[in-house]
Amino acid sequence: MEFSTTSPITVLEPKTKKAKYPEARLIVLNDNFNTFEHVANCLLAIIPGMSEKRSWDLAIKVDKSGSAEVWRGNFEQAELYHEQLVGKGLTMAPIEKT
């Protein structure tokens, strides 16, 4: 049996791990001037997929606990939602990277 020394050789590139976008959390803080209704309406208007019931549950949690995580996801989206919520007058914690 003969082996050919002229056969093409394929070199495979090492697998590279795809860089994942950083994740972030948005946290609304309790304050003495925003009403439950205002907080719930802002969350409902700005956070995609937010239900009316969830927005009210989160507004109540903010009041009782002092804060609530209202969204988690891609950092760039977090920046947008954070800016919009601040623009509506909500008191927000700094964006937390996870």
Secondary structure, DSSP 8 states (H G I E B T S, - for coil): ----S-S---------------EEEEEEE--SS--HHHHHHHHHHHSTT--HHHHHHHHHHHHHHSEEEEEEEEHHHHHHHHHHHHHTT--B---EE-
